[in-house]
Amino acid sequence: MTSPVRKDTYRLRSGDPNSPNAYLSRGANGSGLVVVEQLDASSASQKWDISPATDGDYTITAFGNETHVLRADSAGELVCSPTRRKVTWTLEPRGQNIYVVGNTGSALVVNLSQLGHVTAATRNNRTTQRWILDPDPSMPNVSNSLTVVWTGRRVGGGGGAAFDGSHSVAGARLREIRLWIDFCINGIQLVYDFQGQTFSTGCWGRPWGVGTQKSFSLRPGEFITKVEGRCGWYIDQLRFITNTGRQSDRFGGQGGIYFEWLPPSPTAGLGWFTGASASYVDSLIPHFIQQA
């Protein structure tokens, strides 16, 4: 049985022996068009975040920006841009770290048509439709160096689709929490710093253009030691408290009942959330990690 692809940051390199140095890349002209280029180790545009979705499918998004999704447009061009549709891909193994990348909503696969040009094309079993997943060496595996020291109880309702906001970047620092709110929490996104780069682990709920966008930014050396809020059918309200005693605003509405998450160790800081979401953030579970 083939092992599933783990959630991580990768470069997608052509498996065609005639194009050994062709990497899937987001174009630099702002059009959202996806192209292939020779390796540029310093370029974030050649990095892709791959995460398991459902039923063995995967989401493929721009490094550090999960609102920009790899997808095929109506003309069959590959683009990476925001969309309200859920777009997932299959990764069909063809050898060691070699895959055919297929769109689950159609019969199309990622196809290298010529150097510099990549499309979504009908499957033909040629090597131009094979891609090698190269893990980003700057992104170490979470299992090697991150330790979850406390997990809070689940709060909220029973609706929505499950999500996993964990990341695989040891040494990353939580920099900002973004929220979209009205009477409850419509959407939430955690943003991290790692060696001068910024990335996020997802945008859960229905954030785009819905509700008022708010954020809570952490200062150097700060981490979140306590989260409190209100919940009922959804997550109604959230408030964050840091190790310095600084408190965020109360984001959201006044419905539901009060809850709080407070790990026993003062050196435990919020790492990420898991939970469930749909049109709103239905439920949350916090995971606190040991701070350096």
Phi and psi in degrees as GROMACS dihedral restraints (atoms count N, CA, C in turn):
[ dihedral_restraints ]
;  ai    aj    ak    al  type     phi  dphi    fc
    3     4     5     6     1   -75.8    20    10
    4     5     6     7     1   134.4    20    10
    6     7     8     9     1   -70.6    20    10
    7     8     9    10     1   141.3    20    10
    9    10    11    12     1   -69.2    20    10
   10    11    12    13     1   155.8    20    10
   12    13    14    15     1   -74.5    20    10
   13    14    15    16     1   127.8    20    10
   15    16    17    18     1   -82.6    20    10
   16    17    18    19     1   156.5    20    10
   18    19    20    21     1   -64.2    20    10
   19    20    21    22     1   122.7    20    10
   21    22    23    24     1  -171.4    20    10
   22    23    24    25     1  -179.5    20    10
   24    25    26    27     1  -102.1    20    10
   25    26    27    28     1   131.6    20    10
   27    28    29    30     1  -133.8    20    10
   28    29    30    31     1   159.3    20    10
   30    31    32    33     1  -103.7    20    10
   31    32    33    34     1   140.2    20    10
   33    34    35    36     1  -103.8    20    10
   34    35    36    37     1   108.3    20    10
   36    37    38    39     1  -106.7    20    10
   37    38    39    40     1   138.9    20    10
   39    40    41    42     1   -60.6    20    10
   40    41    42    43     1   135.9    20    10
   42    43    44    45     1   -91.7    20    10
   43    44    45    46     1     7.6    20    10
   45    46    47    48     1   -79.4    20    10
   46    47    48    49     1   122.1    20    10
   48    49    50    51     1   -61.8    20    10
   49    50    51    52     1   -17.7    20    10
   51    52    53    54     1   -84.0    20    10
   52    53    54    55     1    -9.9    20    10
   54    55    56    57     1  -136.9    20    10
   55    56    57    58     1    62.5    20    10
   57    58    59    60     1   -71.5    20    10
   58    59    60    61     1   -14.5    20    10
   60    61    62    63     1  -119.9    20    10
   61    62    63    64     1    37.0    20    10
   63    64    65    66     1  -105.7    20    10
   64    65    66    67     1   118.6    20    10
   66    67    68    69     1  -117.1    20    10
   67    68    69    70     1   137.7    20    10
   69    70    71    72     1   -65.9    20    10
   70    71    72    73     1   130.2    20    10
   72    73    74    75     1  -143.8    20    10
   73    74    75    76     1   148.4    20    10
   75    76    77    78     1   -85.5    20    10
   76    77    78    79     1   127.2    20    10
   78    79    80    81     1   -59.7    20    10
   79    80    81    82     1   150.6    20    10
   81    82    83    84     1   -88.4    20    10
   82    83    84    85     1    -2.5    20    10
   84    85    86    87     1   -90.1    20    10
   85    86    87    88     1     4.6    20    10
   87    88    89    90     1    80.6    20    10
   88    89    90    91     1     3.0    20    10
   90    91    92    93     1   -77.9    20    10
   91    92    93    94     1   -17.1    20    10
   93    94    95    96     1    86.6    20    10
   94    95    96    97     1    -4.0    20    10
   96    97    98    99     1   -68.0    20    10
   97    98    99   100     1   138.4    20    10
   99   100   101   102     1   -96.6    20    10
  100   101   102   103     1   134.4    20    10
  102   103   104   105     1  -129.3    20    10
  103   104   105   106     1  -179.8    20    10
  105   106   107   108     1  -119.0    20    10
  106   107   108   109     1   139.5    20    10
  108   109   110   111     1  -139.1    20    10
  109   110   111   112     1   164.1    20    10
  111   112   113   114     1   -69.4    20    10
  112   113   114   115     1   157.0    20    10
  114   115   116   117     1   -58.2    20    10
  115   116   117   118     1   130.7    20    10
  117   118   119   120     1  -127.6    20    10
  118   119   120   121     1    99.2    20    10
  120   121   122   123     1   -61.7    20    10
  121   122   123   124     1   -21.6    20    10
  123   124   125   126     1   -91.1    20    10
  124   125   126   127     1    -3.9    20    10
  126   127   128   129     1   -90.5    20    10
  127   128   129   130     1   120.1    20    10
  129   130   131   132     1   -72.1    20    10
  130   131   132   133     1   -18.4    20    10
  132   133   134   135     1   -70.8    20    10
  133   134   135   136     1   -13.8    20    10
  135   136   137   138     1   -97.3    20    10
  136   137   138   139     1     8.1    20    10
  138   139   140   141     1  -104.8    20    10
  139   140   141   142     1   140.5    20    10
  141   142   143   144     1  -132.2    20    10
  142   143   144   145     1   136.9    20    10
  144   145   146   147     1   -93.1    20    10
  145   146   147   148     1   121.3    20    10
  147   148   149   150     1  -113.4    20    10
  148   149   150   151     1   128.2    20    10
  150   151   152   153     1  -134.3    20    10
  151   152   153   154     1   138.6    20    10
  153   154   155   156     1   -60.1    20    10
  154   155   156   157     1   139.3    20    10
  156   157   158   159     1  -108.1    20    10
  157   158   159   160     1  -106.2    20    10
  159   160   161   162     1  -132.1    20    10
  160   161   162   163     1   154.3    20    10
  162   163   164   165     1    54.1    20    10
  163   164   165   166     1    35.2    20    10
  165   166   167   168     1    81.8    20    10
  166   167   168   169     1     4.7    20    10
  168   169   170   171     1   -90.1    20    10
  169   170   171   172     1   172.4    20    10
  171   172   173   174     1  -139.0    20    10
  172   173   174   175     1   150.6    20    10
  174   175   176   177     1   -98.5    20    10
  175   176   177   178     1   142.4    20    10
  177   178   179   180     1  -124.9    20    10
  178   179   180   181     1   118.1    20    10
  180   181   182   183     1  -132.5    20    10
  181   182   183   184     1   165.1    20    10
  183   184   185   186     1   -62.4    20    10
  184   185   186   187     1   142.2    20    10
  186   187   188   189     1   -55.5    20    10
  187   188   189   190     1   122.7    20    10
  189   190   191   192     1    76.6    20    10
  190   191   192   193     1     5.9    20    10
  192   193   194   195     1  -148.9    20    10
  193   194   195   196     1    87.6    20    10
  195   196   197   198     1   -77.7    20    10
  196   197   198   199     1    -0.1    20    10
  198   199   200   201     1   -81.0    20    10
  199   200   201   202     1   -15.7    20    10
  201   202   203   204     1   -99.6    20    10
  202   203   204   205     1   109.4    20    10
  204   205   206   207     1  -109.5    20    10
  205   206   207   208     1   136.2    20    10
  207   208   209   210     1   -70.2    20    10
  208   209   210   211     1   126.9    20    10
  210   211   212   213     1  -158.3    20    10
  211   212   213   214     1   169.1    20    10
  213   214   215   216     1  -103.0    20    10
  214   215   216   217     1   133.7    20    10
  216   217   218   219     1   -86.8    20    10
  217   218   219   220     1  -177.9    20    10
  219   220   221   222     1   -65.9    20    10
  220   221   222   223     1   -19.8    20    10
  222   223   224   225     1   -92.6    20    10
  223   224   225   226     1     2.5    20    10
  225   226   227   228     1    84.6    20    10
  226   227   228   229     1     6.3    20    10
  228   229   230   231     1   -82.0    20    10
  229   230   231   232     1   147.1    20    10
  231   232   233   234     1   -85.4    20    10
  232   233   234   235     1   129.9    20    10
  234   235   236   237     1  -132.3    20    10
  235   236   237   238     1   162.1    20    10
  237   238   239   240     1  -131.8    20    10
  238   239   240   241     1   104.6    20    10
  240   241   242   243     1  -159.5    20    10
  241   242   243   244     1   166.7    20    10
  243   244   245   246     1   -65.3    20    10
  244   245   246   247     1   146.8    20    10
  246   247   248   249     1  -154.5    20    10
  247   248   249   250     1   148.5    20    10
  249   250   251   252     1   -83.9    20    10
  250   251   252   253     1   -14.0    20    10
  252   253   254   255     1   -80.9    20    10
  253   254   255   256     1   148.6    20    10
  255   256   257   258     1   -82.9    20    10
  256   257   258   259     1   120.9    20    10
  258   259   260   261     1  -117.6    20    10
  259   260   261   262     1   123.5    20    10
  261   262   263   264     1  -129.8    20    10
  262   263   264   265     1   162.4    20    10
  264   265   266   267     1  -131.5    20    10
  265   266   267   268     1   150.6    20    10
  267   268   269   270     1   -96.4    20    10
  268   269   270   271     1   147.2    20    10
  270   271   272   273     1  -119.5    20    10
  271   272   273   274     1    99.1    20    10
  273   274   275   276     1   -96.5    20    10
  274   275   276   277     1   113.9    20    10
  276   277   278   279     1   -65.9    20    10
  277   278   279   280     1   138.8    20    10
  279   280   281   282     1  -130.8    20    10
  280   281   282   283     1    16.9    20    10
  282   283   284   285     1   149.0    20    10
  283   284   285   286     1  -172.4    20    10
  285   286   287   288     1   -64.3    20    10
  286   287   288   289     1   110.2    20    10
  288   289   290   291     1    61.5    20    10
  289   290   291   292     1    17.4    20    10
  291   292   293   294     1  -109.1    20    10
  292   293   294   295     1   133.7    20    10
  294   295   296   297     1  -140.7    20    10
  295   296   297   298     1   151.1    20    10
  297   298   299   300     1   -92.2    20    10
  298   299   300   301     1   125.8    20    10
  300   301   302   303     1  -100.2    20    10
  301   302   303   304     1   105.3    20    10
  303   304   305   306     1  -111.8    20    10
  304   305   306   307     1   142.1    20    10
  306   307   308   309     1   -79.0    20    10
  307   308   309   310     1   125.9    20    10
  309   310   311   312     1   -72.7    20    10
  310   311   312   313     1   -16.6    20    10
  312   313   314   315     1   -91.7    20    10
  313   314   315   316     1     1.2    20    10
  315   316   317   318     1  -157.0    20    10
  316   317   318   319     1  -176.4    20    10
  318   319   320   321     1   -94.9    20    10
  319   320   321   322     1    15.5    20    10
  321   322   323   324     1   -91.4    20    10
  322   323   324   325     1   150.9    20    10
  324   325   326   327     1  -131.3    20    10
  325   326   327   328     1   161.4    20    10
  327   328   329   330     1   -72.1    20    10
  328   329   330   331     1   124.7    20    10
  330   331   332   333     1  -130.7    20    10
  331   332   333   334     1   129.1    20    10
  333   334   335   336     1   -86.6    20    10
  334   335   336   337     1   108.3    20    10
  336   337   338   339     1   -88.6    20    10
  337   338   339   340     1   -35.6    20    10
  339   340   341   342     1  -165.0    20    10
  340   341   342   343     1   163.3    20    10
  342   343   344   345     1   -59.2    20    10
  343   344   345   346     1   123.0    20    10
  345   346   347   348     1    95.9    20    10
  346   347   348   349     1    -9.1    20    10
  348   349   350   351     1  -132.8    20    10
  349   350   351   352     1   125.3    20    10
  351   352   353   354     1  -132.5    20    10
  352   353   354   355     1   142.3    20    10
  354   355   356   357     1  -135.6    20    10
  355   356   357   358     1   172.4    20    10
  357   358   359   360     1   -98.1    20    10
  358   359   360   361     1   114.5    20    10
  360   361   362   363     1  -129.4    20    10
  361   362   363   364     1   164.4    20    10
  363   364   365   366     1   -65.5    20    10
  364   365   366   367     1   140.8    20    10
  366   367   368   369     1   -59.8    20    10
  367   368   369   370     1   133.0    20    10
  369   370   371   372     1  -134.7    20    10
  370   371   372   373     1    -0.6    20    10
  372   373   374   375     1    67.9    20    10
  373   374   375   376     1    18.0    20    10
  375   376   377   378     1   -85.3    20    10
  376   377   378   379     1   162.8    20    10
  378   379   380   381     1   -68.9    20    10
  379   380   381   382     1   -16.7    20    10
  381   382   383   384     1   -69.4    20    10
  382   383   384   385     1    -9.2    20    10
  384   385   386   387     1  -108.4    20    10
  385   386   387   388     1    20.4    20    10
  387   388   389   390     1  -114.3    20    10
  388   389   390   391     1   139.3    20    10
  390   391   392   393     1  -133.5    20    10
  391   392   393   394     1   137.5    20    10
  393   394   395   396     1   -98.6    20    10
  394   395   396   397     1   129.4    20    10
  396   397   398   399     1   -92.3    20    10
  397   398   399   400     1   107.6    20    10
  399   400   401   402     1   -98.1    20    10
  400   401   402   403     1   111.3    20    10
  402   403   404   405     1   -60.1    20    10
  403   404   405   406     1   142.0    20    10
  405   406   407   408     1   -71.9    20    10
  406   407   408   409     1   116.7    20    10
  408   409   410   411     1   -65.2    20    10
  409   410   411   412     1   -17.7    20    10
  411   412   413   414     1   -81.9    20    10
  412   413   414   415     1    -4.0    20    10
  414   415   416   417     1  -113.4    20    10
  415   416   417   418     1    90.1    20    10
  417   418   419   420     1   -69.8    20    10
  418   419   420   421     1   158.1    20    10
  420   421   422   423     1   -69.9    20    10
  421   422   423   424     1   132.3    20    10
  423   424   425   426     1   -58.3    20    10
  424   425   426   427     1   -33.5    20    10
  426   427   428   429     1   -68.0    20    10
  427   428   429   430     1   -16.3    20    10
  429   430   431   432     1   -84.5    20    10
  430   431   432   433     1   -26.2    20    10
  432   433   434   435     1  -148.4    20    10
  433   434   435   436     1    -5.2    20    10
  435   436   437   438     1  -102.1    20    10
  436   437   438   439     1   134.0    20    10
  438   439   440   441     1  -124.1    20    10
  439   440   441   442     1   118.8    20    10
  441   442   443   444     1   -78.2    20    10
  442   443   444   445     1   118.0    20    10
  444   445   446   447     1   -99.2    20    10
  445   446   447   448     1   -16.5    20    10
  447   448   449   450     1  -160.4    20    10
  448   449   450   451     1   135.2    20    10
  450   451   452   453     1  -121.4    20    10
  451   452   453   454     1   126.5    20    10
  453   454   455   456     1   -79.6    20    10
  454   455   456   457     1   168.0    20    10
  456   457   458   459     1   -73.7    20    10
  457   458   459   460     1   153.7    20    10
  459   460   461   462     1   -72.7    20    10
  460   461   462   463     1   134.8    20    10
  462   463   464   465     1  -128.5    20    10
  463   464   465   466     1   155.7    20    10
  465   466   467   468     1   111.8    20    10
  466   467   468   469     1  -164.2    20    10
  468   469   470   471     1   -93.4    20    10
  469   470   471   472     1  -171.6    20    10
  471   472   473   474     1  -103.8    20    10
  472   473   474   475     1     6.0    20    10
  474   475   476   477     1   -89.7    20    10
  475   476   477   478     1  -175.4    20    10
  477   478   479   480     1    83.4    20    10
  478   479   480   481     1   169.7    20    10
  480   481   482   483     1   -98.9    20    10
  481   482   483   484     1   139.5    20    10
  483   484   485   486     1   -63.6    20    10
  484   485   486   487     1   143.6    20    10
  486   487   488   489     1  -134.1    20    10
  487   488   489   490     1   157.4    20    10
  489   490   491   492     1  -127.6    20    10
  490   491   492   493     1   108.2    20    10
  492   493   494   495     1   -93.2    20    10
  493   494   495   496     1    14.9    20    10
  495   496   497   498     1   -68.8    20    10
  496   497   498   499     1   159.3    20    10
  498   499   500   501     1  -130.7    20    10
  499   500   501   502     1   169.0    20    10
  501   502   503   504     1  -117.3    20    10
  502   503   504   505     1    32.4    20    10
  504   505   506   507     1  -115.5    20    10
  505   506   507   508     1    92.4    20    10
  507   508   509   510     1   -64.8    20    10
  508   509   510   511     1   133.8    20    10
  510   511   512   513     1    91.3    20    10
  511   512   513   514     1    -2.6    20    10
  513   514   515   516     1   -71.7    20    10
  514   515   516   517     1   145.2    20    10
  516   517   518   519     1  -114.0    20    10
  517   518   519   520     1   128.9    20    10
  519   520   521   522     1   -64.1    20    10
  520   521   522   523     1   120.4    20    10
  522   523   524   525     1  -104.3    20    10
  523   524   525   526     1   -35.6    20    10
  525   526   527   528     1  -157.3    20    10
  526   527   528   529     1   145.7    20    10
  528   529   530   531     1  -116.9    20    10
  529   530   531   532     1   123.1    20    10
  531   532   533   534     1  -105.8    20    10
  532   533   534   535     1   138.3    20    10
  534   535   536   537     1  -134.8    20    10
  535   536   537   538     1   148.4    20    10
  537   538   539   540     1  -117.4    20    10
  538   539   540   541     1   122.5    20    10
  540   541   542   543     1  -134.7    20    10
  541   542   543   544     1   153.3    20    10
  543   544   545   546     1  -143.4    20    10
  544   545   546   547     1  -104.2    20    10
  546   547   548   549     1   -80.3    20    10
  547   548   549   550     1    -9.7    20    10
  549   550   551   552     1  -151.1    20    10
  550   551   552   553     1  -170.0    20    10
  552   553   554   555     1   -89.8    20    10
  553   554   555   556     1   108.5    20    10
  555   556   557   558     1   -77.1    20    10
  556   557   558   559     1   -36.6    20    10
  558   559   560   561     1  -157.0    20    10
  559   560   561   562     1   155.8    20    10
  561   562   563   564     1  -146.4    20    10
  562   563   564   565     1   144.1    20    10
  564   565   566   567     1  -145.3    20    10
  565   566   567   568     1   133.6    20    10
  567   568   569   570     1  -105.0    20    10
  568   569   570   571     1   133.9    20    10
  570   571   572   573     1  -118.4    20    10
  571   572   573   574     1   136.8    20    10
  573   574   575   576     1  -124.6    20    10
  574   575   576   577     1   156.5    20    10
  576   577   578   579     1  -109.7    20    10
  577   578   579   580     1   140.9    20    10
  579   580   581   582     1  -151.0    20    10
  580   581   582   583     1   111.3    20    10
  582   583   584   585     1    50.7    20    10
  583   584   585   586     1    46.2    20    10
  585   586   587   588     1    82.5    20    10
  586   587   588   589     1    -1.3    20    10
  588   589   590   591     1  -108.5    20    10
  589   590   591   592     1   153.0    20    10
  591   592   593   594     1  -115.7    20    10
  592   593   594   595     1   137.7    20    10
  594   595   596   597     1  -149.2    20    10
  595   596   597   598     1   163.3    20    10
  597   598   599   600     1  -129.8    20    10
  598   599   600   601     1   163.6    20    10
  600   601   602   603     1  -106.6    20    10
  601   602   603   604     1    11.1    20    10
  603   604   605   606     1   139.7    20    10
  604   605   606   607     1   166.2    20    10
  606   607   608   609     1  -129.0    20    10
  607   608   609   610     1    99.4    20    10
  609   610   611   612     1   -95.8    20    10
  610   611   612   613     1   138.7    20    10
  612   613   614   615     1   100.4    20    10
  613   614   615   616     1  -145.3    20    10
  615   616   617   618     1  -129.0    20    10
  616   617   618   619     1    75.9    20    10
  618   619   620   621     1   -82.3    20    10
  619   620   621   622     1   -31.6    20    10
  621   622   623   624     1   -69.6    20    10
  622   623   624   625     1   106.6    20    10
  624   625   626   627     1    74.8    20    10
  625   626   627   628     1     9.3    20    10
  627   628   629   630     1  -114.3    20    10
  628   629   630   631     1   117.6    20    10
  630   631   632   633     1    81.5    20    10
  631   632   633   634     1  -175.6    20    10
  633   634   635   636     1   -95.7    20    10
  634   635   636   637     1   130.9    20    10
  636   637   638   639     1   -84.0    20    10
  637   638   639   640     1   131.2    20    10
  639   640   641   642     1  -129.6    20    10
  640   641   642   643     1   165.3    20    10
  642   643   644   645     1  -152.8    20    10
  643   644   645   646     1   157.4    20    10
  645   646   647   648     1  -130.8    20    10
  646   647   648   649     1   114.3    20    10
  648   649   650   651     1  -100.6    20    10
  649   650   651   652     1   138.3    20    10
  651   652   653   654     1   -93.9    20    10
  652   653   654   655     1   143.1    20    10
  654   655   656   657     1   -87.1    20    10
  655   656   657   658     1   162.1    20    10
  657   658   659   660     1   -53.6    20    10
  658   659   660   661     1   131.3    20    10
  660   661   662   663     1    86.0    20    10
  661   662   663   664     1    -7.7    20    10
  663   664   665   666     1   -89.0    20    10
  664   665   666   667     1   147.0    20    10
  666   667   668   669     1  -147.6    20    10
  667   668   669   670     1   159.0    20    10
  669   670   671   672     1   -87.2    20    10
  670   671   672   673     1   120.4    20    10
  672   673   674   675     1  -104.0    20    10
  673   674   675   676     1   -12.7    20    10
  675   676   677   678     1  -152.4    20    10
  676   677   678   679     1   141.0    20    10
  678   679   680   681     1  -128.0    20    10
  679   680   681   682     1   134.0    20    10
  681   682   683   684     1  -133.3    20    10
  682   683   684   685     1   162.3    20    10
  684   685   686   687     1   179.5    20    10
  685   686   687   688     1  -160.7    20    10
  687   688   689   690     1  -135.9    20    10
  688   689   690   691     1   149.1    20    10
  690   691   692   693     1  -152.3    20    10
  691   692   693   694     1   155.1    20    10
  693   694   695   696     1  -149.6    20    10
  694   695   696   697     1  -111.6    20    10
  696   697   698   699     1   -68.2    20    10
  697   698   699   700     1   -27.4    20    10
  699   700   701   702     1  -132.0    20    10
  700   701   702   703     1  -178.4    20    10
  702   703   704   705     1   -84.9    20    10
  703   704   705   706     1   109.4    20    10
  705   706   707   708     1   -82.2    20    10
  706   707   708   709     1   -36.2    20    10
  708   709   710   711     1  -153.8    20    10
  709   710   711   712     1   147.4    20    10
  711   712   713   714     1  -137.6    20    10
  712   713   714   715     1   145.0    20    10
  714   715   716   717     1  -142.3    20    10
  715   716   717   718     1   139.6    20    10
  717   718   719   720     1  -118.7    20    10
  718   719   720   721     1   137.3    20    10
  720   721   722   723     1  -123.5    20    10
  721   722   723   724     1   134.8    20    10
  723   724   725   726     1  -102.1    20    10
  724   725   726   727     1   173.6    20    10
  726   727   728   729     1   -65.3    20    10
  727   728   729   730     1   -17.0    20    10
  729   730   731   732     1   -90.2    20    10
  730   731   732   733     1    -3.0    20    10
  732   733   734   735     1    91.1    20    10
  733   734   735   736     1    -4.4    20    10
  735   736   737   738     1   -70.1    20    10
  736   737   738   739     1   142.5    20    10
  738   739   740   741     1  -122.0    20    10
  739   740   741   742     1   142.7    20    10
  741   742   743   744     1   -80.4    20    10
  742   743   744   745     1   174.0    20    10
  744   745   746   747     1   -65.3    20    10
  745   746   747   748     1   166.9    20    10
  747   748   749   750     1   -87.9    20    10
  748   749   750   751     1   108.2    20    10
  750   751   752   753     1   -91.0    20    10
  751   752   753   754     1   127.4    20    10
  753   754   755   756     1   113.5    20    10
  754   755   756   757     1  -157.8    20    10
  756   757   758   759     1  -103.2    20    10
  757   758   759   760     1  -168.0    20    10
  759   760   761   762     1  -109.6    20    10
  760   761   762   763     1     7.9    20    10
  762   763   764   765     1   -75.2    20    10
  763   764   765   766     1   174.9    20    10
  765   766   767   768     1    75.1    20    10
  766   767   768   769     1  -168.6    20    10
  768   769   770   771     1  -115.2    20    10
  769   770   771   772     1   156.7    20    10
  771   772   773   774     1   -72.9    20    10
  772   773   774   775     1   144.3    20    10
  774   775   776   777     1  -144.2    20    10
  775   776   777   778     1   163.5    20    10
  777   778   779   780     1  -149.2    20    10
  778   779   780   781     1   151.1    20    10
  780   781   782   783     1  -119.6    20    10
  781   782   783   784     1   119.9    20    10
  783   784   785   786     1  -139.2    20    10
  784   785   786   787     1   100.7    20    10
  786   787   788   789     1   -66.3    20    10
  787   788   789   790     1   153.1    20    10
  789   790   791   792     1   -69.1    20    10
  790   791   792   793     1   -24.9    20    10
  792   793   794   795     1   -94.2    20    10
  793   794   795   796     1   130.2    20    10
  795   796   797   798     1   -72.0    20    10
  796   797   798   799     1   -10.1    20    10
  798   799   800   801     1  -100.8    20    10
  799   800   801   802     1    12.6    20    10
  801   802   803   804     1   -92.4    20    10
  802   803   804   805     1   128.1    20    10
  804   805   806   807     1  -121.9    20    10
  805   806   807   808     1   150.9    20    10
  807   808   809   810     1   -57.9    20    10
  808   809   810   811     1   126.1    20    10
  810   811   812   813     1   -99.0    20    10
  811   812   813   814     1   -48.3    20    10
  813   814   815   816     1  -169.5    20    10
  814   815   816   817     1   174.9    20    10
  816   817   818   819     1  -117.2    20    10
  817   818   819   820     1   147.3    20    10
  819   820   821   822     1  -115.3    20    10
  820   821   822   823     1   170.2    20    10
  822   823   824   825     1   162.2    20    10
  823   824   825   826     1  -148.4    20    10
  825   826   827   828     1  -145.9    20    10
  826   827   828   829     1   148.5    20    10
  828   829   830   831     1  -156.4    20    10
  829   830   831   832     1   158.3    20    10
  831   832   833   834     1  -148.1    20    10
  832   833   834   835     1  -106.5    20    10
  834   835   836   837     1   -74.6    20    10
  835   836   837   838     1   -20.0    20    10
  837   838   839   840     1  -134.6    20    10
  838   839   840   841     1   174.5    20    10
  840   841   842   843     1   -84.0    20    10
  841   842   843   844     1   108.7    20    10
  843   844   845   846     1   -78.4    20    10
  844   845   846   847     1   -42.5    20    10
  846   847   848   849     1  -152.9    20    10
  847   848   849   850     1   158.4    20    10
  849   850   851   852     1  -141.5    20    10
  850   851   852   853     1   148.2    20    10
  852   853   854   855     1  -131.0    20    10
  853   854   855   856     1   123.1    20    10
  855   856   857   858     1   -89.5    20    10
  856   857   858   859     1   146.5    20    10
  858   859   860   861     1  -124.5    20    10
  859   860   861   862     1   117.9    20    10
  861   862   863   864     1  -100.8    20    10
  862   863   864   865     1   137.9    20    10
  864   865   866   867     1  -118.3    20    10
  865   866   867   868     1   158.4    20    10
  867   868   869   870     1   -68.4    20    10
  868   869   870   871     1   130.1    20    10
  870   871   872   873     1   -91.8    20    10
  871   872   873   874     1   145.7    20    10
